[in-house]
Amino acid sequence: MAADPAGRYVATGDYVGTLAIYDVAAQAWKRTCRPTAHGISALAWYDAYGTFVASSYDGRVYEIAP
């Protein structure tokens, strides 16, 4: 899991490659996608672009915007 600095968005990832972003202010899931069939190994907020980045067990890094 990871959150943006303001705490508005929380991102989650799982072992089958699904990423989801929850909007705390709206109390709703904002976005769900599956960029890889491999698991997500880590998530972080990337302030320079205002997105989350997720590393995967396939060796790639994926960007997901709220």
C-alpha positions, 0 to 999 in steps of 0.5 A: 500500500501507498498513499499520496502526501495529502492522504487523499489517495491510497493505492493497493497492489496484489499478487496477481498484478492488480492495482487499485486506487481509493479516493478517501475524500469521495469514499470510492474506488477511483481506478482499478487496472491490471498492468501485469499478470505478475505480482506487485512487489512494491508501491510508492507515490512519485511526487514529480509526476503526481502518480503512483509507481508500482514495481512488479515481479516481472522486473518492470515499473508501472505508473498509475495516476489517480 
